Amino acid sequence: MCAIPFTYTANVYFAVVFIDLCKVADSQVSMHLVDGLKYIMEVADKFDPEEFDRLTEWFAHHLSNYRYNFNWHEWNSFAEQGTSVFFLASGPSENPPTRPLITRGLRPPLDAPTFQKLFCRDVLARCCKLTFVDSLKKELPEPLHSLLPPPVQFAVPEDGAEITEQLRSVITGKDRLPPPEVVAKLSELL
């Protein structure tokens, strides 16, 4: 899973294997997996960015298969850590770059606690892609809510309900139009 520059198997393969091993009766795998996760958190600053991404992706997938049932309170301390700004270090300059450092292949000069917080934030962001943010908030303790990504804001025109009803009438029902005319109607409405 952490072979660089690329792995020969997909992350979902490892997720399925670990999930199946954890489900086996009388298995100690889940306890060892928790110990392994604690170790990963301790050495999070030593991982290559690609490995870091793969581990956060795997763990988010693993959590989604267990309905996000996890001892989240152990991560409260990471949420309370100070916030650091991660910027690319391109040498001394008067105008520091404004692009965040979350870029593959670059090593940020950060300490381990910052990486632990980054790991938590990335796992939660990936979990939000797998479920609704509101349902995830119900599982998380209050301090971890600050690590969740901001809610997605959809740009809906003021007359959005009217446009929706007009489009629904041309897409479904007796007055359904062929696809080219639906596209024309859509461009007309928007």
N, C-alpha and C positions, 0 to 999 in steps of 0.2 A: 504494500500500500504506500510505503514511503520511499520507493525506489526512485532515484533521480537520474535522468531528467524526466522520465515518464515510467509509468507502471504498465505491466502487461495485462493486468486485469482491472476492471472497473471498481470504483469504491463501493458500489452497491453489492458487489460480490462479497467483500469483507463484511459489510453490514449484515447481509443475510446469514453468513456463516456464524458471526458472533451472536446474532439473535437466536438462531437455531441451537447453538451451544448453550445459551443462557436458559433456554426452555427445557433442556433435558433434566429430568428428575435426578435428584442427588448430585447435581453438577456444582462444582465449585467455581465455574467459569465466571459467573457474575461477580463473585467476591474478588477474583483476580482482576477482572475488568475494572472494577472500582479502584483497586490499588494501582493498576496501570494508568488510569485517568489521573489519579493524584500525582503520580510520577510525571506524567506529561505536563501537568500544571506547574510542577517544580522546575522543569527544564524547558519551559515554553520558549524562553529566549534563545535557545540553542538550535531551534529548528530552522531549516531553510524555509522561505516563504511558501514554496510549493507544498512542502510537507505540512506546514501549518494549515494551509487551505484544505488539504485532503483530510486532515484530522478533524477539523471543525465540520466539514461536510459529512464525514462518517458519523461523528457523534450526534449531530442534529438528526440525521436519518435514524440512528439507533434510538434516540429519544422519542421520535415520532411514532415508532412502532410500539412503544410502551406508554403511549398517551402522555408523554412528558412527565411521567412519574419518576422523580429524581429528588435527591436530598439537596434542594436548591439553597437551603439556609447556609450550607457550607460556602457558597459563593457570595454571600452578603459582604464579606470583607473586601472582595475584589471591586464591588460596586462603590464602596466607600473610599477607595483609593483616589488620590488626586488625579485630575485629568491632565494628560500631557498632549501637546500638539505634535503630531508626527509630520515633519516636513522633509523633503529631499535635501540632502546636504550637498550642494554643488560647489562648495568652496566658499571662501569669504566674499560676500557681496553686500552692497547696500540695500538691494531689493531682494529679500528672501523669497524663494519660490512659494507659491500658494497652493500647489498641487499636493494632496495628501500622499503619504508614503506607502499606502496600501497598494504597492505595485510589486508584481512578481519579479524575483531576481535581485532585489535590492535589500541590503541588510540595514535596518534602522539601528541607530546607536541608542537603544533603550535598555532599561534594566528589566529584570525578571518580573517584578510586580506589574509593570506596565504591560508586558506581554500576557500575563495572566488575565488582566482586565480585557485586553484585546481578544484573547481566546474566548472569554465569556461573551463579549459583545458579538463576535462573529458567529458563535454557536447560536445565540439568540436570534440574530438576524437571519440565519439560515432556517431556524425553526419557524420564523414568521413567514417564510416562503412556503412552508409545508402546512401551515394551519392559519387560522384567523388570529390576529393579534389579541383580540378580546378574550378568546378562549385560553390563550397562552398566559395572559395577565392573571387569570384566575388561578393558575398553577404556581405562579411565581410569587415570592415574598415582595413586599413593597419596595425595598431598596434596589432590587434588580430591575424595576420598571424603568429606571433611568438609563439602562443599557439597551433597551429596546429601540429599534429604529422608529423614526417619526411615522405617524400614520399617513397613508397615501391619500392625497387630496385629488379628487377627480374634478376636472373642469367641466361643469354642467352648465349650459346656457340657462338663462332665467326662464325661457320658455321650453325647457327640456322635456317636461311632461307632454306638452302638445306635440313636439317633434317625435317623441317616442311613440305616441298614439298614431300619428300619421304614418310612421314607418311600419308599425305593427300591422296597420290596415293594408299596406301594399305588399307585405311579405307573407302574411297568412290570411286565411279566410277565403270567401268567394271572390273578393276583388283583388286576389293575388296577381302580381305582375311578373313578367319574365325578368330574369336577372339583369339584362342590360337596362331595362326601364327602372328597376329598383335602384341601380347605381346612379342613373340620371336623376331620379327623385331625391336620393340621398345628397348628391352634390347640390341640387336646387335648395334643399332645406338647410344645408350647412353653408 
